[in-house]
Amino acid sequence: MTEIIDGNAVASEIRDDLTDAIETLAAAGARPGLATVLMGDDPASQTYVNMKRRDCEEVGIESHHVDVAGDAPAEDLYGAIADLNEDPDVHGYIAQAPVPDHVDYREVIRRVDPAKDVDGFHPENVGRLVAGDARFRPCTPHGIQKLLESAGVDLEGADVTIVGRSDIVGKPLANLLIQKADDGNATVTVCHSRTDDLTAKTRNADVVVAAVGVPELIDGSMIAEGTIVIDVGVNRIEADTEKGYELVGDVEFESAAEKAGAITPVPGGVGPMTRAMLLYNTVKAASLQEDVPVELP
């Protein structure tokens, strides 16, 4: 019987396990602080920011938020970032994407203090990850590792096919899974929109990670019996519902679930883990900056 990997449950366990570390830091006068910066009024970004702030409140992390007008010059956003870099109460922060067209998001990332870059996107942190000395593992890839661990997946020598080569998921996840570590040592194939015969790549995999942003691209015919399927995609498609749409992943769930050994649902799979690992990185950032050792899950 196919196991449904419950991201909500695993994320809840991680949040619970972070509580002792947060209280240790607070007792030392260093309660972790996480800030969000939002330029503009993108509704999805605003919803995500609100969820992150609720997560902080739940575990005892101080939450800070900075709004920057969408029509403001880029220098206003850069100024907000500079202020956060100097704020001792903020141990980590994220500059929420997307930003308006007149702002270069890569320049935004370069201005973030690498020690506070809890997304793990700054070039210095990317380089450290590739070198096997990560300061912060990017939240979604690290969350995927935790999901695989929760499902008892042994990655030692396993064939993993990642469909998607983004800087946020595909590339960092590939780098993490090939590393010599208990949650690595896999043989990784990274596929993308120009990959020939994608089905041949996914059918030969022990683990398939779908992170390409194409609704229900991968179905049951494209995986082998017993494959572990991690679906990162969250896509809106028109549906006869009250909202007029429904959320689906990059995997056609019903047919894939008939063959998979374990599979993540959408929603309720990878999404909650991304938010939980952001809290994890914030606690780690506070521990490093304040020189207060803590035990992390």
C-alpha positions in Angstrom: 0.0 0.0 0.0 1.3 3.4 -1.0 2.5 5.6 2.0 1.2 9.2 1.9 4.1 11.3 3.3 2.4 13.8 5.6 4.4 17.1 5.4 2.2 18.8 7.9 3.0 16.1 10.5 6.7 16.2 9.9 6.8 20.0 9.9 4.9 20.0 13.2 7.5 17.6 14.7 10.3 19.9 13.6 8.6 23.0 15.0 8.1 21.1 18.3 11.8 20.0 18.3 12.9 23.6 17.8 11.2 24.8 21.0 14.0 23.8 23.4 16.7 25.5 21.2 14.6 28.7 21.0 14.2 28.8 24.8 17.9 28.2 25.3 18.6 31.2 23.1 16.0 33.3 24.8 17.4 32.4 28.3 20.7 33.7 27.0 19.1 37.0 26.0 19.1 36.1 22.3 15.6 35.1 21.3 15.7 34.4 17.5 14.3 37.1 15.2 13.1 36.6 11.7 12.1 39.4 9.3 10.4 39.6 6.0 10.7 42.3 3.4 7.9 42.7 0.9 8.0 45.2 -2.0 4.7 45.7 -3.6 1.3 44.1 -2.9 1.4 40.7 -4.6 -1.4 38.8 -2.9 0.3 35.4 -2.9 3.5 36.9 -1.4 1.4 38.7 1.3 -0.3 35.4 2.2 3.0 33.7 2.4 4.4 36.4 4.7 1.4 36.2 6.9 1.9 32.4 7.3 5.5 32.9 8.2 4.7 35.4 10.8 2.1 33.0 12.3 4.7 30.2 12.3 7.1 32.5 14.2 4.5 33.3 16.8 3.7 29.6 17.3 7.3 28.6 18.2 8.4 31.8 20.0 10.5 33.5 17.3 10.3 37.3 17.2 8.7 38.3 13.9 9.5 41.6 12.1 8.1 42.8 8.8 9.0 45.7 6.4 6.8 46.9 3.6 8.2 48.8 0.7 5.9 50.4 -1.9 5.9 48.7 -5.2 6.5 51.9 -7.1 9.3 53.0 -4.9 12.9 53.2 -6.3 15.1 50.1 -5.9 17.2 52.1 -3.4 14.3 52.1 -0.9 14.4 48.3 -0.9 18.2 48.3 -0.7 18.0 50.7 2.3 15.6 48.4 4.1 18.0 45.5 3.5 20.9 47.5 4.9 18.9 48.3 8.0 18.1 44.7 8.6 21.8 43.8 8.1 22.6 46.1 11.0 19.6 45.2 13.3 20.9 43.0 16.2 17.3 41.8 16.9 17.0 40.3 13.4 19.1 37.1 13.0 17.6 36.1 9.7 15.4 37.6 7.0 14.0 37.0 3.6 13.4 39.4 0.7 10.2 38.1 -0.7 10.0 37.4 -4.4 8.7 38.4 -6.9 9.9 42.0 -6.8 8.7 44.7 -9.3 10.2 44.7 -12.8 12.4 47.7 -12.1 14.3 45.8 -9.4 17.0 43.2 -10.1 16.3 40.4 -7.7 19.9 39.0 -8.0 21.1 42.4 -6.8 18.7 42.2 -3.9 20.1 38.8 -2.9 23.7 40.0 -3.1 23.0 42.8 -0.6 21.7 40.4 2.1 24.2 39.7 4.8 25.2 36.1 4.2 25.0 35.4 7.9 21.4 36.4 7.9 20.5 34.8 4.6 18.2 32.1 5.9 16.9 31.3 2.4 20.5 30.3 1.5 20.4 32.2 -1.8 23.4 34.5 -1.4 26.3 33.5 -3.7 28.5 33.0 -0.7 26.1 30.5 0.8 25.5 28.8 -2.5 29.3 28.3 -2.8 29.5 26.9 0.7 26.7 24.4 0.0 28.4 23.2 -3.2 31.7 22.9 -1.3 30.0 20.7 1.3 30.2 23.3 4.1 26.7 24.7 4.1 25.9 27.5 6.5 22.2 27.2 5.7 20.6 24.6 3.5 17.9 26.2 1.3 14.6 25.6 2.9 12.7 23.5 0.3 15.6 21.1 -0.5 16.4 20.6 3.2 12.7 20.0 3.8 12.7 17.3 1.1 15.6 15.6 2.8 13.6 15.6 6.0 10.6 14.1 4.3 12.7 11.3 2.7 14.2 10.6 6.2 10.7 10.5 7.7 9.7 7.9 5.1 12.7 5.8 5.9 14.3 6.2 2.4 17.9 5.1 2.2 19.6 7.3 -0.3 22.9 5.5 -0.2 23.5 4.5 -3.8 19.9 5.3 -4.8 19.1 6.7 -8.2 17.3 10.1 -7.8 15.8 12.0 -10.8 15.0 15.6 -10.2 12.7 17.2 -12.8 13.5 20.9 -12.6 16.8 22.9 -12.5 15.8 26.0 -10.6 18.2 27.9 -8.2 15.6 27.4 -5.5 15.0 23.6 -5.6 16.6 21.6 -8.4 20.2 22.8 -8.3 20.7 22.9 -4.5 18.8 19.6 -4.0 21.1 17.9 -6.5 24.2 19.3 -4.7 22.9 18.1 -1.3 21.9 14.6 -2.4 25.3 13.8 -4.0 27.3 14.8 -1.0 29.0 12.3 1.2 26.6 12.3 4.1 23.9 10.2 5.8 21.2 12.1 3.9 23.1 12.1 0.7 25.3 9.6 -1.3 22.8 9.3 -4.0 23.3 9.2 -7.8 21.4 12.2 -9.1 20.1 13.0 -12.6 18.7 16.5 -13.2 16.2 16.9 -16.0 14.6 20.0 -17.5 12.4 21.2 -20.4 15.0 20.1 -23.0 15.6 16.6 -21.6 15.1 13.9 -24.3 12.9 11.0 -23.3 12.0 12.2 -19.8 10.0 9.1 -19.1 13.2 6.9 -19.5 14.8 9.0 -16.8 11.9 8.9 -14.3 11.2 5.2 -14.8 14.7 4.3 -13.9 14.7 6.3 -10.6 14.3 5.0 -7.1 13.2 8.6 -6.1 11.6 11.2 -8.4 11.4 14.8 -7.3 9.1 16.9 -9.5 9.9 20.6 -9.3 9.3 21.9 -12.8 6.1 24.0 -12.4 4.0 22.2 -15.0 0.7 20.9 -13.7 0.5 17.1 -13.5 3.4 16.6 -15.9 4.4 13.2 -14.4 1.8 10.5 -14.2 1.8 6.8 -13.1 3.1 5.6 -16.5 6.3 7.5 -16.0 7.4 5.9 -12.7 8.3 2.3 -11.7 6.6 0.3 -9.0 7.7 1.3 -5.6 9.2 4.7 -6.6 9.3 7.4 -4.0 7.7 10.5 -5.4 8.2 14.0 -4.0 6.0 16.6 -5.6 7.2 20.2 -5.1 4.8 21.8 -7.6 1.9 24.0 -6.5 -0.2 25.0 -9.6 -3.7 26.5 -9.9 -5.9 25.0 -12.5 -9.5 25.9 -13.4 -12.0 23.7 -11.6 -15.7 23.6 -10.7 -15.2 24.7 -7.1 -16.3 27.6 -5.0 -13.0 29.4 -5.7 -13.1 28.5 -9.4 -9.7 26.6 -9.2 -7.9 23.9 -7.4 -4.3 23.3 -6.5 -2.5 20.4 -8.1 1.2 19.4 -8.2 3.6 18.6 -10.9 2.5 14.9 -10.5 -0.8 13.5 -11.4 -1.5 12.2 -8.0 -4.1 9.4 -8.5 -2.2 7.4 -11.2 1.2 8.0 -9.5 -0.1 6.9 -6.1 -1.2 3.6 -7.6 2.5 2.7 -8.3 4.5 4.7 -5.9 6.0 3.3 -2.7 5.4 6.7 -1.0 4.2 10.0 -2.3 3.7 13.6 -1.1 0.3 15.2 -1.6 -0.4 18.7 -2.8 -1.2 20.6 -0.7 0.2 19.2 2.6 3.5 17.8 1.4 6.5 19.8 0.7 5.0 23.3 1.4 4.8 23.0 5.2 8.3 21.7 5.2 9.7 24.8 3.5 8.2 27.0 6.2 9.4 24.7 9.0 13.0 24.8 7.6 12.9 28.5 7.5 12.4 28.5 11.3 15.2 26.0 11.6 17.6 28.2 9.7 16.6 31.2 11.8 17.3 29.4 15.0 20.7 28.2 13.5 21.5 31.8 12.5 20.8 33.1 16.0 22.9 30.4 17.5 25.9 31.2 15.2 25.6 35.0 15.7 25.1 34.9 19.4 27.6 32.1 20.0 25.1 30.1 22.0 25.3 26.4 21.2 21.9 24.7 20.7 20.8 21.2 19.5 18.9 21.3 16.2 16.6 18.5 15.0 
